[in-house]
Amino acid sequence: MINKVKTLLGEDSRIFGFLDFVAFKFGYHARRRRKFALNYYAKKISMISSWSKKRTENYNFYYDITEKNLVDLCHLMSTIFSEDYKIIYSYANELKMNKGLISFIHGEFADDPKMKDARVAFARRIGWYVLIRITRPRLVVETGVHQGVGALVIASALMKNIEEGSHGRYLGIDIDPNSGVLFKGEFAEVGDIKIGDSIEILKGMSEPVDLFISDSDHENEYENNEYEAFIPLIRDNSIIISDNSHANSVLADFSLKHNRNYFFFAESPLDHWYPGAGIGFSIAKKDN
Ligand SMILES: C[S@@+](CC[C@H](N)C(=O)[O-])C[C@H]1O[C@@H](n2cnc3c(N)ncnc32)[C@H](O)[C@@H]1O
């Protein structure tokens, strides 16, 4: 209404100035602006209410990413790893179409009263899967296993590589003796989980690691010390992934210090209130 009057009167009018003053003084201006800004968040806020009543995870949230976000991830990975976009996208689709994996996880959670409403999708872990399919690592280490969703994604990629003749193993490390509940059956045939402090376990290792996924203690100092403990295990082309790069610059700073390239992918969750995490990639420079 006020906007229509303004249009009729023109922006220079004294009446316009008066109406603008009244709109500001009586809160119309603020209400209009608040309504406009809240439009950006209204859908997310409404999701919180239904999510809060469900029996699902309390952290390490499971959700899918938007199709646009997936396409962006595939293009980014195609550029970073000099691999054809269509191949990258087909690997991403291979995981998304793995109905056996999803139904295995949902079957396990159905028996858990705290998780029975959980609906799992892999979000940024699709990038982990694609990376394992294109680089065919011999050893993948993931610090921070939690229930084991990442472990299953990694194991599934390794199993496909093995089917195609490229052998690789998984080592998960978690301080919680109850972690990795999902990592069993055929998945456990491609790797192990060690229980203990990740830095202590890394310090006791000597076998080079091709892909290192850091997702344990997310305190900046701990994360940095984990990367430093990983240095003796780096091969020429070893890749480091941080699951915490949406929240800090630890991997970016580590990469700068050790003359490595760093890239970041930010998630756009689909139908979830969580703002999204991401993938920090640290990669050896070609001339290193
Ligand atoms: C975010 S969860 C890991 C999620 C998992 N990577 C996934 O994809 O679902 C973090 C895990 O790190 C573990 N953690 C915390 N501090 C640790 C430490 N010092 N050493 C090893 N694991 C640790 C926790 O027990 C927890 O299970």
The ligand as an SDF file (V2000), in Angstrom:
LIG
                    3D

 27 29  0  0  0  0  0  0  0  0999 V2000
   31.8760  -36.6650   13.6190 C   0  0  0  0  0  0  0  0  0  0  0  0
   32.1470  -38.2430   14.2940 S   0  0  0  0  0  0  0  0  0  0  0  0
   32.8140  -39.1200   12.9420 C   0  0  0  0  0  0  0  0  0  0  0  0
   31.8150  -39.3350   11.8360 C   0  0  0  0  0  0  0  0  0  0  0  0
   32.2250  -40.3400   10.7790 C   0  0  0  0  0  0  0  0  0  0  0  0
   33.4740  -39.9820   10.1630 N   0  0  0  0  0  0  0  0  0  0  0  0
   31.1490  -40.4670    9.7240 C   0  0  0  0  0  0  0  0  0  0  0  0
   31.4490  -40.3280    8.5160 O   0  0  0  0  0  0  0  0  0  0  0  0
   29.9870  -40.7020   10.0510 O   0  0  0  0  0  0  0  0  0  0  0  0
   33.5230  -37.9610   15.3420 C   0  0  0  0  0  0  0  0  0  0  0  0
   34.0920  -39.1910   16.0110 C   0  0  0  0  0  0  0  0  0  0  0  0
   35.4020  -38.8590   16.4780 O   0  0  0  0  0  0  0  0  0  0  0  0
   35.6810  -39.6300   17.6320 C   0  0  0  0  0  0  0  0  0  0  0  0
   36.8100  -38.9850   18.3630 N   0  0  0  0  0  0  0  0  0  0  0  0
   36.7990  -37.8880   19.1390 C   0  0  0  0  0  0  0  0  0  0  0  0
   38.0190  -37.6600   19.6470 N   0  0  0  0  0  0  0  0  0  0  0  0
   38.8470  -38.6150   19.1720 C   0  0  0  0  0  0  0  0  0  0  0  0
   40.2330  -38.9100   19.3200 C   0  0  0  0  0  0  0  0  0  0  0  0
   41.0260  -38.1610   20.0810 N   0  0  0  0  0  0  0  0  0  0  0  0
   40.7430  -39.9790   18.6710 N   0  0  0  0  0  0  0  0  0  0  0  0
   39.9460  -40.7670   17.8990 C   0  0  0  0  0  0  0  0  0  0  0  0
   38.6140  -40.5360   17.7230 N   0  0  0  0  0  0  0  0  0  0  0  0
   38.0720  -39.4890   18.3440 C   0  0  0  0  0  0  0  0  0  0  0  0
   34.3480  -39.6180   18.3790 C   0  0  0  0  0  0  0  0  0  0  0  0
   34.2970  -40.7190   19.2840 O   0  0  0  0  0  0  0  0  0  0  0  0
   33.3230  -39.6880   17.2490 C   0  0  0  0  0  0  0  0  0  0  0  0
   32.8890  -41.0140   17.0380 O   0  0  0  0  0  0  0  0  0  0  0  0
  1  2  1  0
  2  3  1  0
  2 10  1  0
  3  4  1  0
  4  5  1  0
  5  6  1  0
  5  7  1  0
  7  8  2  0
  7  9  1  0
 10 11  1  0
 11 12  1  0
 11 26  1  0
 12 13  1  0
 13 14  1  0
 13 24  1  0
 14 15  1  0
 14 23  1  0
 15 16  2  0
 16 17  1  0
 17 18  1  0
 17 23  2  0
 18 19  1  0
 18 20  2  0
 20 21  1  0
 21 22  2  0
 22 23  1  0
 24 25  1  0
 24 26  1  0
 26 27  1  0
M  CHG  2   2   1   9  -1
M  END
$$$$
